[in-house]
Amino acid sequence: MSLPLTGADALGAAMIKNGAQLAIDEANAAGGVEGYRIKSIVLDSGTATAGQHDPAQAARNARKLASDPSVIAHVGPQMSAEGKAMSPIFSAASLATITPTATNPDLTSPDPKFVAQFRPNGKAVFFRTVTTDALQGPSMANYFADTLKVKTVYLIDDASSYGVGISDAFAKQAKLRGLRIVGHDQINPKSADYTSVLTAVRQAGPHALYYGGSTQAGVKLVRQAYDIIPRTIKGGGDGMYNPEYLQGAGFPAAEGWYVTIASPNLLVDPAAKATVEAFKARYGYSPDNSAITAYDAALVAIDAIRRVARSGQQVNRANVRDAIQSTRLKTLQGTVVFDANGDLVDKVTSVLQIHRDPAFPASDIATQYRLAAVVSAGVPAPGDAAPAMGAADLLLQQVINGLSLGAMYALLALGFSIVYGILQLINFAHFNVFMVGSFVGLWLLQALGVSDSTTVLTGLPLAGVLLAAFAGTLAICGALGVLIERVALRPLRGVRGAAAMISTIGVSYILYNLVLLMVGADTKSYPNPIPRVTWQIGGAVLELRQLLVWGGAFALMLGLHHIVRRTRMGKAMQATAQDEECARMMGVEVDRVIMLAFFLGSALAGAAGLIFGLYYGFTGFAIGYSAGMRAFTAAVLGGIGNIGGAMVGGLLVGLIETLSSQFISARWTDAIIFSILILLLVLKPNGLFGAQAPQKS
């Protein structure tokens, strides 16, 4: 089995692994398979760099499995992008794989173009115990049209093979059914902020939103869509059928979302009851439907091995592949029969709706996803869609969004600038100090009694909790910065070249992996005690949390400015930045100054992490890279080493991101930001305010 056990897909991958392993263990407990005992090899196709499934790693795993002659069948992959990387390798090795979840139609298409690409040896090697997006996407389009009476839809996908495929399939059927597609955009799974895209959705005023994509982007989209388009009908594919949405997005954000799954809803099928109970007893939690289809996939492989052994043939890959092709096996979902391309002959999809059942844990997928035909209460009528915004209101809303995003980038950029101004060092550990800060803030809020999004405070209790959380986060992250400087950088201070910068990259990866090992790969829902208070400014909406973001960021920036410009230690920092040796001769304790710079920069990164969690409602081990790169860009744009430039650069990057997403396309945002940066550096190499920054003599 090759599954993404690291990153945003890890919970779903564990479901698949455990479902398949249950079937294998049951077969072995019953005496094995015609004298053979089945051994499972589990490889991780997720990487910390990708933050989710990684097709390149999946391909490496496929080569490793293909080179091992004892591997005669494979269960997986979880994602279609992995399947596209693995299938040609498996085809060359005549190694059959049975996926319980990957649904992109190209992998089993009879089209000669796809046959040559994914099964160059001709025979099918990619089999499924689920149907494909060619049926799943149209099923939701039909449900929108027939049951929910939707007339207009906005599409968003995550640019993955799965996301693009299922969105296109939905769009094709929606048009045939008379639904009008009022917009289609893509989002970057590694980005944290989708408010500009969702504001564009709100401006278009659709009856429904359809999301094609996986967990990494989906959890963030669900959380932010609840704030921006709360009354719009929302749906997606089986990439949204995952306990991650219940835990990471949480309730009430996830409430009411419709999802399709590419199989029957087996969790309520009496035929699957014994297996569901066995899964619960072994693993301590309820399975989802992918665990059951994985169980069935393992049954298919086991049955093929049994039939080959009974026939007297050698139990090898080619014979097992042929046996899988001719499968006719009664499983939990019915009789499994494959066509010549590896698809199920009997194709079934189900439409489910997320509906909170307080009698069970919020993350219990078996009870929180219900058949949509059963759960109909509370469905918003199409007429409840938000009215379209005017051009001026839309511009104002995106400026509000951009300033909120830019304030966080500015705090991060200040940390880069402080350290660079004194040491001429780019501190790449800063990326993940920000991430650590978001978790420190989460733990402090929980310690203060704010454990979930239902705990809302006002007045002095709110002020006290926020001040305590900020003070604790600033202190802990500042201390972390001091530790990084003392352990990883001070010993390298006299070393020429890039050693110190490389050391910060190493520290960044250490923090990244430590948090991953400590808290796991799943996205964490962030408690938020701030009440939902809004003010209408024409058609735009200003929220209390946005004012608090602006106020908090501005207060921290003013505090830093006061320390640097008005205090004795601040003057020592300026002197050290101008000429370290001269400062030493004048009695400045340079080591203390550098330590203070790391304390202040890391404290600001921690504060930005806490603000991030409160604003977006989630955190995760992979949030540092995207925000850190934008903040570094902001520091360079403003003139790295210049405090005022970092502040302005952060706000500019935030505004560029939201406005380009609205008026051009979200998929072009990174290209636009970095193109502007390159153009500016060509014309003004020191950045907007670089000429004013202190220079070493």
C-alpha positions as CSV (number, residue, x, y, z in Angstrom):
1,M,0.0,0.0,0.0
2,S,1.2,3.5,-0.9
3,L,-0.8,6.2,0.9
4,P,-0.2,9.8,2.0
5,L,0.2,9.3,5.7
6,T,1.9,12.6,6.1
7,G,0.1,15.9,5.5
8,A,-3.4,17.0,5.0
9,D,-4.6,13.7,3.6
10,A,-3.3,11.6,6.5
11,L,-6.6,10.9,8.3
12,G,-8.3,9.6,5.1
13,A,-5.2,7.6,4.2
14,A,-5.2,6.0,7.7
15,M,-8.9,5.0,7.0
16,I,-7.9,3.3,3.8
17,K,-4.8,1.5,5.4
18,N,-6.8,0.3,8.3
19,G,-9.7,-0.9,6.2
20,A,-7.4,-2.9,3.9
21,Q,-5.4,-4.2,6.8
22,L,-8.5,-5.5,8.5
23,A,-9.4,-7.6,5.5
24,I,-5.8,-8.9,5.3
25,D,-5.7,-9.8,9.1
26,E,-9.0,-11.6,8.9
27,A,-7.8,-13.7,6.0
28,N,-4.6,-14.6,7.8
29,A,-6.5,-15.4,11.0
30,A,-8.7,-17.8,9.0
31,G,-5.6,-19.8,8.0
32,G,-4.2,-17.7,5.2
33,V,-4.9,-18.0,1.5
34,E,-4.2,-21.5,0.1
35,G,-1.1,-21.9,2.2
36,Y,0.0,-18.3,1.8
37,R,0.1,-15.6,4.5
38,I,-0.5,-12.1,3.2
39,K,2.0,-9.5,4.4
40,S,1.3,-5.8,3.8
41,I,4.0,-3.3,3.0
42,V,2.9,0.3,3.7
43,L,4.8,3.3,2.2
44,D,4.1,7.0,2.8
45,S,3.3,9.0,-0.4
46,G,2.8,12.2,1.5
47,T,5.7,14.6,2.1
48,A,6.3,17.5,4.5
49,T,7.3,19.7,1.5
50,A,3.9,19.1,-0.3
51,G,1.9,19.2,2.9
52,Q,-0.3,16.5,1.4
53,H,0.0,13.7,-1.2
54,D,3.0,14.0,-3.4
55,P,2.9,12.4,-6.9
56,A,6.7,12.4,-7.1
57,Q,6.9,10.4,-3.9
58,A,4.1,8.1,-5.1
59,A,6.1,7.4,-8.2
60,R,9.2,6.6,-6.1
61,N,7.1,4.2,-4.0
62,A,5.8,2.6,-7.2
63,R,9.3,1.9,-8.4
64,K,10.3,0.5,-5.1
65,L,7.3,-1.9,-5.0
66,A,7.8,-2.8,-8.7
67,S,11.4,-3.8,-8.0
68,D,10.3,-6.2,-5.2
69,P,9.2,-9.5,-6.7
70,S,7.4,-10.5,-3.6
71,V,4.8,-7.7,-4.1
72,I,2.1,-9.2,-6.3
73,A,-0.7,-6.7,-5.8
74,H,-1.2,-3.1,-4.5
75,V,-4.1,-1.5,-2.7
76,G,-4.3,2.3,-3.4
77,P,-3.6,5.0,-4.2
78,Q,-5.8,7.5,-2.4
79,M,-5.5,10.3,-4.9
80,S,-5.9,10.4,-8.7
81,A,-2.7,12.5,-9.1
82,E,-0.8,9.7,-7.4
83,G,-2.5,7.2,-9.6
84,K,-1.4,9.1,-12.7
85,A,2.2,8.9,-11.5
86,M,2.1,5.3,-10.5
87,S,0.0,3.6,-13.2
88,P,2.7,3.6,-16.0
89,I,5.2,2.1,-13.6
90,F,2.8,-0.6,-12.5
91,S,1.9,-1.3,-16.1
92,A,5.5,-1.9,-17.0
93,A,5.8,-4.3,-14.1
94,S,2.4,-6.0,-14.7
95,L,1.5,-5.1,-11.1
96,A,-2.2,-4.6,-10.6
97,T,-3.5,-1.9,-8.2
98,I,-7.0,-1.6,-6.7
99,T,-7.9,1.9,-5.6
100,P,-10.7,2.5,-3.1
101,T,-10.9,6.2,-3.7
102,A,-9.1,7.6,-6.8
103,T,-11.8,8.6,-9.2
104,N,-10.3,10.5,-12.1
105,P,-11.8,8.9,-15.3
106,D,-8.6,9.3,-17.4
107,L,-6.9,6.4,-15.5
108,T,-9.3,3.8,-16.8
109,S,-10.3,5.6,-20.0
110,P,-10.5,3.5,-23.3
111,D,-9.2,6.6,-25.2
112,P,-6.0,5.5,-27.0
113,K,-4.3,8.6,-25.7
114,F,-4.8,7.7,-22.1
115,V,-4.2,3.9,-22.7
116,A,-0.8,4.8,-24.1
117,Q,-0.1,7.1,-21.1
118,F,-1.3,5.1,-18.2
119,R,-1.1,1.4,-19.3
120,P,1.5,1.3,-22.1
121,N,1.6,-2.5,-21.8
122,G,-2.0,-2.6,-23.0
123,K,-3.7,-4.6,-20.2
124,A,-5.6,-2.8,-17.4
125,V,-3.6,-2.6,-14.2
126,F,-5.6,0.2,-12.5
127,F,-8.8,-1.2,-10.9
128,R,-11.4,0.5,-8.7
129,T,-13.9,-0.4,-6.0
130,V,-15.5,3.0,-6.6
131,T,-17.0,4.7,-9.6
132,T,-15.4,7.8,-11.3
133,D,-15.9,11.5,-11.4
134,A,-17.6,11.0,-14.8
135,L,-20.6,9.9,-12.7
136,Q,-19.8,11.6,-9.4
137,G,-19.7,15.2,-10.7
138,P,-22.9,14.9,-12.8
139,S,-24.7,13.3,-9.8
140,M,-24.2,16.4,-7.8
141,A,-25.3,18.6,-10.7
142,N,-28.5,16.6,-11.0
143,Y,-29.1,16.8,-7.3
144,F,-28.6,20.6,-7.4
145,A,-31.0,20.9,-10.3
146,D,-33.7,18.4,-9.3
147,T,-33.8,18.5,-5.5
148,L,-32.3,21.9,-4.5
149,K,-33.7,23.8,-7.5
150,V,-30.4,25.6,-8.0
151,K,-30.2,28.0,-11.0
152,T,-26.7,29.5,-10.8
153,V,-23.4,28.0,-9.6
154,Y,-19.9,29.2,-9.0
155,L,-17.1,26.6,-9.3
156,I,-13.8,26.4,-7.5
157,D,-11.2,23.7,-7.9
158,D,-7.7,23.1,-6.3
159,A,-5.9,22.7,-9.6
160,S,-5.3,18.9,-8.9
161,S,-6.1,16.2,-11.4
162,Y,-9.0,15.2,-9.2
163,G,-10.2,18.7,-8.6
164,V,-10.1,19.8,-12.2
165,G,-11.7,16.6,-13.4
166,I,-14.6,16.5,-11.1
167,S,-15.3,20.2,-11.5
168,D,-15.3,19.9,-15.3
169,A,-17.6,16.9,-15.1
170,F,-20.0,18.8,-12.8
171,A,-19.9,21.8,-15.1
172,K,-20.7,19.8,-18.3
173,Q,-23.7,18.2,-16.7
174,A,-24.9,21.4,-15.0
175,K,-25.0,23.2,-18.4
176,L,-27.0,20.3,-19.9
177,R,-29.5,20.7,-17.0
178,G,-29.8,24.4,-17.6
179,L,-27.7,25.6,-14.6
180,R,-25.7,28.7,-15.3
181,I,-22.1,28.7,-14.3
182,V,-21.4,32.3,-13.2
183,G,-17.7,31.8,-12.4
184,H,-14.9,29.3,-12.2
185,D,-11.7,29.8,-10.3
186,Q,-8.7,27.9,-8.9
187,I,-7.1,28.1,-5.5
188,N,-3.6,27.1,-4.3
189,P,-3.8,24.4,-1.7
190,K,-0.7,25.9,0.1
191,S,-2.2,29.3,0.4
192,A,-4.0,30.2,3.6
193,D,-6.3,33.1,2.5
194,Y,-9.2,32.5,0.1
195,T,-11.2,35.5,1.1
196,S,-10.6,37.3,-2.2
197,V,-11.9,34.4,-4.2
198,L,-14.9,34.0,-1.9
199,T,-15.6,37.7,-2.1
200,A,-15.7,37.2,-5.9
201,V,-18.2,34.4,-5.3
202,R,-20.3,36.7,-3.2
203,Q,-20.1,39.4,-5.8
204,A,-21.5,37.0,-8.4
205,G,-24.4,36.1,-6.2
206,P,-24.8,32.4,-7.1
207,H,-27.4,30.1,-5.6
208,A,-24.7,27.5,-5.0
209,L,-20.9,26.9,-4.7
210,Y,-19.3,23.7,-6.0
211,Y,-15.8,22.8,-4.9
212,G,-13.7,20.2,-6.6
213,G,-10.6,19.4,-4.6
214,S,-9.0,17.7,-1.7
215,T,-8.6,18.3,2.0
216,Q,-5.6,20.7,2.1
217,A,-7.5,23.5,0.4
218,G,-11.0,22.3,1.3
219,V,-10.7,22.7,5.1
220,K,-9.7,26.4,4.7
221,L,-12.3,27.0,2.1
222,V,-15.1,25.6,4.3
223,R,-14.0,27.8,7.2
224,Q,-13.8,31.0,5.2
225,A,-16.9,30.4,3.1
226,Y,-19.0,30.2,6.4
227,D,-17.9,33.8,7.1
228,I,-18.3,35.3,3.6
229,I,-21.2,33.4,2.0
230,P,-23.0,31.7,4.9
231,R,-26.4,31.4,3.1
232,T,-25.2,30.0,-0.2
233,I,-25.7,26.3,-0.9
234,K,-22.4,24.5,-0.9
235,G,-21.3,21.1,-2.3
236,G,-18.3,19.1,-3.4
237,G,-17.0,15.7,-4.3
238,D,-15.7,12.8,-2.2
239,G,-12.5,14.9,-1.6
240,M,-14.7,16.5,1.0
241,Y,-15.7,13.2,2.6
242,N,-13.1,13.1,5.4
243,P,-13.0,13.5,9.2
244,E,-10.5,16.3,8.5
245,Y,-13.4,18.6,7.6
246,L,-15.3,17.9,10.8
247,Q,-12.1,18.5,12.9
248,G,-10.3,21.1,10.9
249,A,-13.2,23.2,9.7
250,G,-15.4,22.3,12.6
251,F,-19.0,23.3,13.3
252,P,-20.9,25.4,12.5
253,A,-18.7,26.0,9.4
254,A,-19.1,22.5,8.0
255,E,-22.8,22.3,8.7
256,G,-25.0,21.8,5.6
257,W,-22.3,21.0,3.0
258,Y,-23.3,18.4,0.4
259,V,-20.8,15.9,-0.8
260,T,-20.9,13.0,-3.2
261,I,-19.2,9.7,-2.6
262,A,-18.4,7.3,-5.4
263,S,-20.0,4.3,-3.8
264,P,-23.1,3.3,-1.9
265,N,-23.3,4.7,1.7
266,L,-22.1,1.4,3.2
267,L,-22.0,2.6,6.8
268,V,-25.7,2.2,7.1
269,D,-25.9,-1.0,5.1
270,P,-26.8,-4.1,7.3
271,A,-24.4,-6.2,5.2
272,A,-21.5,-4.1,6.4
273,K,-22.5,-3.9,10.1
274,A,-20.2,-6.7,11.3
275,T,-17.2,-5.1,9.5
276,V,-18.0,-1.6,10.8
277,E,-18.1,-3.0,14.4
278,A,-14.9,-5.0,13.9
279,F,-13.2,-1.8,12.6
280,K,-14.4,0.2,15.6
281,A,-13.2,-2.5,18.1
282,R,-9.8,-2.7,16.5
283,Y,-9.0,1.0,15.8
284,G,-11.2,2.8,18.4
285,Y,-13.1,5.0,16.0
286,S,-15.8,4.7,13.3
287,P,-14.7,3.9,9.7
288,D,-15.8,6.0,6.7
289,N,-16.9,4.6,3.4
290,S,-13.4,4.7,2.0
291,A,-12.4,2.3,4.7
292,I,-15.1,-0.1,3.5
293,T,-14.2,0.2,-0.1
294,A,-10.5,-0.4,0.9
295,Y,-11.7,-3.5,2.8
296,D,-13.4,-4.6,-0.5
297,A,-10.3,-3.8,-2.5
298,A,-8.2,-6.0,-0.3
299,L,-10.9,-8.8,-0.6
300,V,-10.6,-8.6,-4.4
301,A,-6.8,-9.0,-4.2
302,I,-7.1,-11.8,-1.7
303,D,-9.7,-13.6,-3.8
304,A,-7.5,-13.3,-6.9
305,I,-4.5,-14.8,-5.1
306,R,-6.8,-17.7,-3.9
307,R,-8.1,-18.4,-7.4
308,V,-4.7,-18.4,-8.9
309,A,-3.3,-20.7,-6.2
310,R,-6.3,-23.1,-6.6
311,S,-5.8,-23.2,-10.4
312,G,-2.3,-24.6,-10.0
313,Q,-0.7,-21.6,-11.7
314,Q,2.2,-19.7,-10.2
315,V,1.2,-17.0,-7.9
316,N,2.9,-14.1,-9.7
317,R,1.9,-10.6,-10.7
318,A,0.8,-11.4,-14.2
319,N,-1.5,-14.2,-13.1
320,V,-2.9,-12.2,-10.2
321,R,-3.6,-9.3,-12.5
322,D,-5.5,-11.6,-14.9
323,A,-7.5,-13.0,-11.9
324,I,-8.4,-9.5,-10.7
325,Q,-9.6,-8.7,-14.2
326,S,-12.0,-11.7,-14.2
327,T,-13.2,-11.0,-10.6
328,R,-16.8,-11.8,-9.8
329,L,-16.9,-11.5,-6.0
330,K,-19.6,-10.7,-3.4
331,T,-18.3,-7.9,-1.2
332,L,-19.8,-5.5,1.3
333,Q,-20.9,-3.2,-1.5
334,G,-22.4,-6.0,-3.6
335,T,-20.9,-8.1,-6.4
336,V,-17.7,-6.6,-7.8
337,V,-17.2,-7.1,-11.5
338,F,-14.7,-5.1,-13.6
339,D,-15.0,-4.1,-17.2
340,A,-12.0,-4.4,-19.6
341,N,-10.6,-1.0,-18.4
342,G,-10.7,-1.7,-14.7
343,D,-13.9,0.2,-13.8
344,L,-16.8,-1.3,-11.9
345,V,-19.6,-2.6,-14.0
346,D,-22.2,-1.5,-11.4
347,K,-21.7,2.2,-10.8
348,V,-23.3,3.8,-7.7
349,T,-22.9,7.3,-6.2
350,S,-24.4,8.7,-3.0
351,V,-25.2,12.3,-2.0
352,L,-24.6,13.0,1.7
353,Q,-24.9,16.2,3.8
354,I,-22.9,17.2,6.8
355,H,-25.3,17.6,9.7
356,R,-24.2,17.9,13.3
357,D,-25.5,15.2,15.6
358,P,-24.5,16.3,19.2
359,A,-25.1,12.8,20.5
360,F,-21.8,11.7,18.9
361,P,-18.3,13.1,18.7
362,A,-18.1,16.0,16.1
363,S,-15.4,14.1,14.2
364,D,-17.4,10.8,13.9
365,I,-17.8,10.5,10.1
366,A,-20.4,7.8,10.4
367,T,-22.9,10.0,12.1
368,Q,-22.1,13.5,10.9
369,Y,-22.4,12.7,7.2
370,R,-26.0,11.6,6.4
371,L,-27.8,10.7,3.3
372,A,-29.1,14.0,1.8
373,A,-32.5,12.5,1.1
374,V,-32.9,12.0,4.8
375,V,-31.5,15.3,6.0
376,S,-33.4,18.1,4.4
377,A,-34.1,20.5,7.2
378,G,-32.3,23.8,7.1
379,V,-31.5,23.7,3.5
380,P,-31.3,27.3,2.3
381,A,-33.6,28.2,-0.6
382,P,-32.0,29.4,-3.8
383,G,-33.6,32.8,-3.2
384,D,-31.5,33.2,-0.1
385,A,-28.3,33.7,-2.2
386,A,-26.4,36.8,-1.4
387,P,-27.2,39.7,-3.8
388,A,-24.5,40.6,-6.2
389,M,-22.2,43.5,-5.1
390,G,-21.6,46.6,-7.1
391,A,-18.1,47.4,-8.5
392,A,-17.4,50.1,-5.8
393,D,-18.5,47.8,-3.0
394,L,-16.5,44.9,-4.4
395,L,-13.4,47.1,-4.6
396,L,-13.9,48.3,-1.0
397,Q,-14.4,44.7,0.3
398,Q,-11.2,43.5,-1.4
399,V,-9.3,46.4,0.1
400,I,-10.6,45.5,3.6
401,N,-9.6,41.8,2.9
402,G,-6.2,42.9,1.6
403,L,-5.4,45.2,4.6
404,S,-6.2,42.3,7.0
405,L,-4.0,39.9,5.1
406,G,-1.3,42.6,4.7
407,A,-1.2,43.3,8.4
408,M,-0.2,39.7,9.1
409,Y,2.4,39.8,6.3
410,A,3.8,43.1,7.7
411,L,4.3,41.6,11.2
412,L,6.2,38.7,9.7
413,A,8.2,41.0,7.4
414,L,9.3,43.1,10.4
415,G,10.9,40.0,11.8
416,F,12.9,39.5,8.7
417,S,13.9,43.1,8.5
418,I,15.1,43.4,12.2
419,V,17.5,40.5,11.9
420,Y,18.7,41.4,8.4
421,G,19.3,45.0,9.4
422,I,21.8,43.9,12.1
423,L,23.4,40.7,10.8
424,Q,22.7,41.0,7.0
425,L,21.2,37.5,7.5
426,I,18.0,36.1,6.0
427,N,16.5,34.0,8.8
428,F,14.5,31.3,7.1
429,A,13.6,29.8,10.4
430,H,11.2,32.7,10.7
431,F,8.8,30.9,8.5
432,N,8.2,28.2,11.0
433,V,8.5,30.3,14.1
434,F,5.3,31.8,12.8
435,M,3.8,28.3,12.5
436,V,4.9,27.5,16.1
437,G,3.4,30.7,17.3
438,S,0.0,29.7,15.9
439,F,0.1,26.5,18.0
440,V,1.4,28.3,21.1
441,G,-1.6,30.6,20.8
442,L,-3.9,27.7,20.4
443,W,-2.6,25.9,23.5
444,L,-2.7,29.1,25.5
445,L,-6.3,29.8,24.5
446,Q,-7.3,26.2,25.5
447,A,-5.5,26.6,28.8
448,L,-7.5,29.8,29.4
449,G,-10.8,27.9,28.9
450,V,-11.4,28.8,25.2
451,S,-11.6,25.3,23.8
452,D,-13.8,25.6,20.7
453,S,-15.5,28.1,18.4
454,T,-18.7,28.1,20.5
455,T,-16.9,29.9,23.4
456,V,-17.6,33.6,22.8
457,L,-16.5,36.3,25.2
458,T,-17.2,40.1,25.5
459,G,-15.9,43.0,27.4
460,L,-13.2,42.6,30.1
461,P,-13.1,38.7,29.8
462,L,-12.4,39.0,26.1
463,A,-9.8,41.6,26.6
464,G,-8.1,39.6,29.4
465,V,-8.0,36.4,27.4
466,L,-6.6,38.1,24.3
467,L,-4.0,40.0,26.2
468,A,-2.9,36.9,28.1
469,A,-2.7,34.8,24.9
470,F,-0.7,37.5,23.1
471,A,1.6,38.1,26.1
472,G,2.3,34.4,26.4
473,T,2.8,33.9,22.7
474,L,5.1,36.9,22.4
475,A,7.2,35.6,25.3
476,I,7.5,32.0,24.3
477,C,8.2,32.7,20.6
478,G,10.7,35.4,21.6
479,A,12.5,32.9,23.8
480,L,12.5,30.4,20.9
481,G,14.1,33.1,18.7
482,V,16.8,33.6,21.4
483,L,17.4,29.8,21.5
484,I,17.8,29.6,17.8
485,E,20.3,32.5,17.8
486,R,22.3,31.0,20.7
487,V,22.4,27.4,19.5
488,A,22.4,27.6,15.7
489,L,23.8,31.0,14.7
490,R,26.2,32.4,17.3
491,P,28.7,29.6,16.8
492,L,28.7,30.5,13.1
493,R,29.0,34.3,13.5
494,G,32.6,34.5,12.3
495,V,32.2,32.0,9.5
496,R,32.2,33.4,6.0
497,G,29.8,32.4,3.3
498,A,26.2,31.0,3.5
499,A,26.7,28.7,6.5
500,A,24.5,30.8,8.8
501,M,21.7,31.1,6.3
502,I,21.8,27.3,5.6
503,S,21.7,26.8,9.4
504,T,18.4,28.8,9.6
505,I,17.0,26.5,6.8
506,G,17.9,23.5,8.9
507,V,16.3,25.0,12.0
508,S,13.1,25.7,9.9
509,Y,12.9,22.0,8.9
510,I,13.5,20.9,12.5
511,L,10.6,23.0,13.8
512,Y,8.4,21.9,10.9
513,N,9.0,18.2,11.6
514,L,8.8,18.5,15.4
515,V,5.4,20.1,15.2
516,L,4.3,17.4,12.7
517,L,5.4,14.6,15.1
518,M,3.9,16.3,18.1
519,V,0.5,17.3,16.8
520,G,0.0,15.3,13.7
521,A,-0.7,16.2,10.1
522,D,-4.4,17.1,10.4
523,T,-5.6,20.7,10.4
524,K,-6.5,22.0,13.8
525,S,-9.7,24.0,14.4
526,Y,-8.8,27.2,16.2
527,P,-11.0,28.5,19.1
528,N,-12.1,32.1,18.7
529,P,-13.6,34.0,21.6
530,I,-14.2,37.1,19.5
531,P,-18.0,37.7,18.9
532,R,-19.2,37.9,15.3
533,V,-19.9,41.6,15.0
534,T,-20.2,43.2,11.6
535,W,-20.8,46.7,10.1
536,Q,-22.3,47.2,6.7
537,I,-20.4,49.8,4.6
538,G,-22.6,50.0,1.4
539,G,-22.4,46.5,0.1
540,A,-19.1,45.7,1.8
541,V,-18.8,44.2,5.3
542,L,-16.3,45.1,8.0
543,E,-16.0,42.6,10.8
544,L,-14.8,43.2,14.4
545,R,-12.1,40.6,14.0
546,Q,-10.7,42.6,11.1
547,L,-10.6,45.7,13.2
548,L,-8.8,43.8,16.0
549,V,-6.3,42.4,13.4
550,W,-5.5,45.9,12.2
551,G,-5.4,47.3,15.8
552,G,-3.2,44.5,17.1
553,A,-0.8,44.6,14.2
554,F,-0.6,48.4,14.4
555,A,0.0,48.4,18.1
556,L,2.8,45.9,17.8
557,M,4.4,47.9,15.0
558,L,4.2,51.1,17.0
559,G,5.8,49.3,20.0
560,L,8.6,48.0,17.8
561,H,9.2,51.5,16.4
562,H,9.3,53.0,19.9
563,I,11.8,50.3,21.0
564,V,14.1,50.9,18.0
565,R,13.9,54.7,17.9
566,R,13.3,55.8,21.5
567,T,15.1,53.4,23.8
568,R,18.7,53.0,24.8
569,M,18.7,49.4,23.5
570,G,17.1,50.5,20.3
571,K,19.9,53.0,19.7
572,A,22.4,50.2,20.3
573,M,20.6,48.1,17.7
574,Q,20.9,51.0,15.2
575,A,24.6,51.4,16.0
576,T,25.2,47.7,15.6
577,A,23.4,47.7,12.3
578,Q,25.7,50.6,11.0
579,D,29.0,49.1,12.2
580,E,29.3,46.2,14.5
581,E,33.0,46.6,15.3
582,C,32.6,50.3,16.0
583,A,29.7,49.6,18.2
584,R,31.7,47.2,20.3
585,M,34.5,49.8,20.7
586,M,31.9,52.3,21.9
587,G,30.8,49.8,24.7
588,V,27.7,48.3,23.0
589,E,27.1,44.7,24.1
590,V,26.6,43.4,20.6
591,D,25.7,39.9,21.7
592,R,22.8,41.3,23.7
593,V,21.7,43.5,20.8
594,I,21.6,40.5,18.4
595,M,19.8,38.4,21.0
596,L,17.2,41.2,21.4
597,A,16.8,41.4,17.6
598,F,16.0,37.7,17.5
599,F,13.7,38.0,20.5
600,L,11.7,40.8,18.9
601,G,11.6,39.3,15.4
602,S,10.4,35.9,16.7
603,A,7.9,37.5,19.1
604,L,6.3,39.4,16.2
605,A,6.2,36.1,14.2
606,G,4.5,34.4,17.1
607,A,1.9,37.3,17.3
608,A,1.3,37.0,13.6
609,G,0.7,33.2,14.1
610,L,-1.9,33.9,16.8
611,I,-3.6,36.5,14.7
612,F,-3.6,34.0,11.8
613,G,-5.4,31.4,13.9
614,L,-7.9,33.8,15.3
615,Y,-8.7,35.3,11.8
616,Y,-8.8,32.1,9.8
617,G,-10.1,29.7,12.4
618,F,-7.5,26.9,11.8
619,T,-3.8,26.1,12.0
620,G,-1.6,23.3,10.8
621,F,2.0,22.3,10.5
622,A,2.3,23.5,6.9
623,I,1.1,27.1,7.2
624,G,4.6,28.6,7.5
625,Y,5.9,28.3,4.0
626,S,3.2,30.2,2.0
627,A,2.8,33.0,4.6
628,G,6.6,33.2,5.1
629,M,7.4,33.5,1.4
630,R,4.8,36.3,1.0
631,A,6.2,38.1,4.1
632,F,9.8,37.7,2.8
633,T,8.6,39.2,-0.5
634,A,7.0,42.1,1.4
635,A,10.3,42.7,3.3
636,V,12.3,42.8,0.0
637,L,9.6,44.9,-1.7
638,G,9.7,47.6,1.1
639,G,13.5,47.4,1.4
640,I,14.8,44.6,3.6
641,G,16.3,46.0,6.8
642,N,14.0,48.9,6.8
643,I,11.2,48.7,9.4
644,G,8.8,51.2,7.7
645,G,9.5,49.5,4.4
646,A,8.5,46.1,5.8
647,M,5.2,47.5,7.1
648,V,4.4,49.1,3.8
649,G,5.5,46.1,1.8
650,G,3.3,43.8,3.8
651,L,0.2,45.9,3.2
652,L,1.1,46.1,-0.5
653,V,1.5,42.4,-0.9
654,G,-1.8,41.8,0.9
655,L,-3.6,44.3,-1.4
656,I,-2.0,42.9,-4.6
657,E,-3.0,39.4,-3.6
658,T,-6.7,40.2,-3.0
659,L,-7.1,42.6,-5.9
660,S,-5.4,40.4,-8.5
661,S,-7.5,37.4,-7.3
662,Q,-10.6,39.5,-7.9
663,F,-9.9,41.3,-11.1
664,I,-7.6,38.8,-12.9
665,S,-7.6,35.3,-11.4
666,A,-6.5,33.6,-8.1
667,R,-4.3,31.2,-10.1
668,W,-2.2,34.1,-11.3
669,T,-1.7,35.7,-7.9
670,D,1.8,34.4,-7.2
671,A,3.0,35.2,-10.7
672,I,1.7,38.8,-10.4
673,I,3.2,39.4,-6.9
674,F,6.7,38.1,-8.0
675,S,6.6,39.9,-11.3
676,I,5.9,43.2,-9.6
677,L,8.8,42.4,-7.2
678,I,11.2,41.6,-10.0
679,L,10.2,44.7,-11.9
680,L,10.7,46.9,-8.8
681,L,14.1,45.4,-8.0
682,V,15.3,46.0,-11.6
683,L,14.2,49.6,-11.3
684,K,15.1,50.1,-7.6
685,P,17.4,47.3,-6.4
686,N,17.1,48.4,-2.7
687,G,13.3,48.2,-2.6
688,L,10.9,51.0,-2.1
689,F,12.6,52.4,1.0
690,G,16.0,50.6,0.9
691,A,17.9,53.8,0.4
692,Q,16.9,54.9,3.9
693,A,18.1,51.7,5.5
694,P,21.3,51.9,7.5
695,Q,24.3,50.4,5.7
696,K,27.4,48.8,7.2
697,S,30.6,50.8,6.6
